[in-house]
Amino acid sequence: MGFRCFFQGGSESPEFRKHLDTLEKKKNDFAENALAFHPPQSASDADLVWNLIEEAKEVMLYLRQAGAFVSCLEAQNMHDRKADSLRAEVTSLSADFSSTFTKFQQQLSDCREEVWNELLQHDQLSEITFVLNEWRQKAKDKLSSTEESLIQALAVDGYHGWGQMYDTIVGAMEIEHDGKRLSVGQANNLLSSKDANTRKEVFEKLEKAWEQNEELFARTLNHLGGFRLNVYKKRGWDELMKEPLEYNRMKQETLDAMWGAISKHKQPFVQYLERKAELIGKDRLDWYDLDAPVGESTGTLSYDEGAKFILKQFSRFGEEMARFAEKAFENQWIEAEDRSGKRPGGFCTSFPLSDQSRIFMTYSGSMSNVSTLAHELGHAFHSYALKPMHTLNRNYAMNVAETASTFAEMIVADAAVKEAETKAEKIALVEDKLQRSVAFFMNIHARFLFETRFYEERKKGIVPADKLNELMVDAQKEAFSDSLGEVHPRFWASKLHFYITGVPFYNFPYTFGYLFSLSIYAKALESDESYEDKYMALLRDTAVMNVEELAMKHLGEDITKEAFWEKGIKLCIADVEEFLELTE
């Protein structure tokens, strides 16, 4: 269950050192050519523009390969100090390149409108029209290239450094349980234990650990928020959601419609939580009961059994998806071992120079782990589907990234319910699906509410830890319709997503992906023939159009209206109804 590495020797790899040296040279060569570049004067400059874009593409590929490798090193061993220094080096190289690339983008975007339109007629440039137009708009929205370069340089230590500080603090954290020292990731897995005392004890010990470090986490979060707000202010951006919405290529109306539809349909999920509380013998669920199994559950599946189940279900959807997943298992693209020292959570990262992905998670044998594994394989399949596209046409946003992963997860979760052999097993599997609905409609809504309110408070000054706790409690009570007993005040400290510097508002895209994938899944179920080709065509368009256009082209739906989102929510409400019927 360990990674098959690209660079032998881990963080001491001579091969990786050579890769970084090559990256440095490519970065410097691009910088030299880009700094001599001036706004194009006519269509005759198209070849020069294309050559510079190809040079930039090479640097991007090397940077992503390096970043992916360091991410794997950091995740598999949070005590690897050499990996920390490599992260700092890659971050610095990335900032240098970003500075030069921003200047190139702005020079390119400064050409006259008629020249720009002529350039887009060029055989090769026309292929990346969407991306070029996006660059042009972003360049107009930002400061001068000199000022943007300064921001990127200062961000290495003044912004990204704080995000890395969070990882360092969490990496050093452990709790003791049952005579063993557990990492945060191992402890989190115990929150789905069938033993109520174990869940409560682990939650309280984790909460105590977050409390002991809350001043450090509060300072980290405040500096991240302060840096981001100051950059927005300098650029003249008044709207807090401008960057996250543009990053996800979606409109405010779409986001409002999604949360509006969810807010109107929370009562069935409150009924599910109330029934679950009855089943486990409580008046109300506490936070640490959300992932608790009801009844005897499905037992555990070994890693090999989980892999076989995923392959069986993927093959029912499409041959290509099944072949891809089989290759990932056979070639050891997945690090799933349950051991101490690993980072909590799971992720999939792409190694673009090798046309491969790597998946990281901690597999302990639950059906939820099998779903997580399918989820990450969905991410990897998305990258695979985009292989025929130009590198610049593969940069899809997080919301559609979560669409592919959730779609894969849904295939497996639905199949598990259908294949359940006993009523108890069926209840457990339907409940596993409902846990995800609650996560996307309630937990992530709480994160979104907290983060928007935190930024409003941060505009006035530093937000102390006790105020952060208060904001989080209020957000959780609202998002869960006040259906829980004990909530999780320091969730803001425990959730890595609030500290990720690369993507602002690392929350609502998950809910978008969940509901968007439900619509795709419904289309696949309705189809009389294999839907795989249509699905892959949709995936290939995820990086070359905004999500409103994507939905209209491939689903024929207007996603700025609540009616679209309600269709997906109703499928989840059907799960609630089935659960309530099964547990009467």
Secondary structure, DSSP 8 states (H G I E B T S, - for coil): -----SSTTGGG-HHHHHHHHHHHHHHHHHHHHHHT-----SGGGHHHHHHHHHHHHHHHHHHHHHHHHHHHHHHH-TT-HHHHHHHHHHHHHHHHHHHHHHHHHHHHHTS-HHHHHHHTTSTTGGGGHHHHHHHHHHHHHS--HHHHHHHHHHHIIIIIHHHHHHHHHHHH-EEEETTEEEEHHHHHHGGG-S-HHHHHHHHHHHHHHHHHTHHHHHHHHHHHHHHHHHHHHHHT---TTHHHHHHTT--HHHHHHHHHHHHHT-HHHHHHHHHHHHHTT-SSB-GGGTT--STTTT----HHHHHHHHHHHHHHH-HHHHHHHHHHHHTT-EE----TT--SS-EEEEETTTTEEEEE----S-HHHHHHHHHHHHHHHHHHHTTTS-GGGG---HHHHHHHHHHHHHHHHHHHHHT--SHHHHHHHHHHHHHHHHIIIIIHHHHHHHHHHHHHHHTTS---HHHHHHHHHHHHHHHTTT-BSS--TTHHHH-GGGG-SSSSS-SHHHHHHHHHHHHHHHHHHH-SS--HHHHHHHHHHTTSS-HHHHHHHHH---TTSHHHHHHHHHHHHHHHHHHHHHT-
